[in-house]
Amino acid sequence: MNSRKFERTECQTEAVINYKGTTFKGEVDNLSLKGLFVKTEQKIPVNEQAEVTIYFHGLSSDLSFSLQGTVVRNAEDGIGFNFQKIDIDSLALLNKTGA
């Protein structure tokens, strides 16, 4: 049984994570209105906050947005984040992606 309140959507796109002045890239594996999983070899301790910028590359334009997230888990292949807050523009963009 899945206890998630928000359905996750598979989404392969670029993410840049900024944690305490260190920046690294990863690939978004799945995304929802309350969180995401980023594939990366890097690790951030659970309960730490980081800024996650997600990039959507389209045919006519590129879009990006940044969110504050809290690390909820580290896996062998990446990091799971919960979003702390989301602005209305980012929420609208997430809804358009199907998240």
Backbone torsions as a table, in degrees:
resi	resn	phi	psi	omega
1	MET	NA	132.2	-179.6
2	ASN	-90.2	122.8	-177.6
3	SER	-95.3	7.3	-179.6
4	ARG	-68.3	139.6	177.3
5	LYS	-82.8	-25.6	-178.7
6	PHE	-124.2	131.2	-178.4
7	GLU	-68.0	138.1	177.1
8	ARG	-88.5	142.7	177.6
9	THR	-117.2	132.1	175.4
10	GLU	-64.3	137.2	-173.4
11	CYS	-157.5	104.2	179.5
12	GLN	-96.9	101.2	178.9
13	THR	-150.6	166.4	-174.8
14	GLU	-76.4	142.0	172.8
15	ALA	-131.6	143.2	173.3
16	VAL	-120.0	127.4	-176.5
17	ILE	-111.0	131.0	176.6
18	ASN	-115.3	115.4	-179.1
19	TYR	-128.9	112.4	177.7
20	LYS	50.0	46.1	176.7
21	GLY	84.3	-5.5	177.1
22	THR	-101.9	131.2	-178.9
23	THR	-115.8	135.5	175.1
24	PHE	-147.1	159.4	-177.0
25	LYS	-101.9	157.1	174.1
26	GLY	-155.8	-176.2	177.8
27	GLU	-122.2	126.4	176.6
28	VAL	-65.5	127.6	178.6
29	ASP	-97.0	-44.4	175.7
30	ASN	-149.7	159.7	-168.3
31	LEU	-147.5	142.8	172.6
32	SER	-140.8	-179.3	178.4
33	LEU	-69.5	-14.0	-178.1
34	LYS	-120.7	-0.7	-178.9
35	GLY	-178.1	-178.8	177.9
36	LEU	-159.7	164.0	173.7
37	PHE	-119.8	127.0	-179.1
38	VAL	-111.9	124.0	175.1
39	LYS	-76.8	122.5	179.4
40	THR	-164.5	156.0	175.5
41	GLU	-84.7	-15.8	-179.4
42	GLN	-73.3	158.4	177.0
43	LYS	-132.7	147.6	174.2
44	ILE	-129.5	136.6	-179.4
45	PRO	-58.1	144.5	176.5
46	VAL	-58.3	142.6	-178.9
47	ASN	77.7	-1.5	174.7
48	GLU	-82.2	151.7	178.3
49	GLN	-101.7	148.4	177.1
50	ALA	-148.2	156.8	173.6
51	GLU	-92.6	129.1	179.6
52	VAL	-116.6	121.9	175.9
53	THR	-106.7	126.5	-177.7
54	ILE	-109.3	133.7	-177.8
55	TYR	-113.8	130.3	174.9
56	PHE	-115.1	118.0	-178.5
57	HIS	-101.7	117.1	-178.7
58	GLY	-110.5	179.9	-180.0
59	LEU	-70.1	-38.9	-175.4
60	SER	-105.9	-20.5	-179.3
61	SER	-159.1	163.9	175.8
62	ASP	-111.1	141.3	178.1
63	LEU	-123.5	149.2	173.9
64	SER	-149.7	156.1	172.4
65	PHE	-151.7	153.9	-178.2
66	SER	-116.2	142.0	-179.8
67	LEU	-136.0	147.7	171.1
68	GLN	-85.0	129.0	179.4
69	GLY	-129.8	153.2	174.5
70	THR	-109.1	132.2	178.9
71	VAL	-69.3	124.0	178.3
72	VAL	-108.0	-17.5	175.6
73	ARG	-164.7	151.9	170.6
74	ASN	-114.8	133.5	176.2
75	ALA	-121.2	169.5	179.9
76	GLU	-57.1	-34.9	-175.1
77	ASP	-105.3	6.4	178.8
78	GLY	167.6	-162.6	-173.2
79	ILE	-128.7	135.5	173.8
80	GLY	-100.1	130.9	-179.6
81	PHE	-119.7	145.7	163.8
82	ASN	-105.9	141.5	177.1
83	PHE	-80.1	135.5	177.8
84	GLN	-82.6	-43.3	177.9
85	LYS	-152.5	153.9	-178.2
86	ILE	-140.3	131.4	179.3
87	ASP	-82.8	165.1	-173.0
88	ILE	-63.3	-36.3	178.7
89	ASP	-66.1	-41.9	177.7
90	SER	-66.0	-39.4	177.9
91	LEU	-61.4	-43.9	178.9
92	ALA	-62.5	-41.9	178.9
93	LEU	-65.1	-42.2	177.4
94	LEU	-61.6	-41.0	178.1
95	ASN	-62.0	-37.7	178.7
96	LYS	-66.6	-31.3	-179.3
97	THR	-76.6	-11.4	-178.3
98	GLY	92.2	7.1	-179.4
99	ALA	-70.9	NA	NA
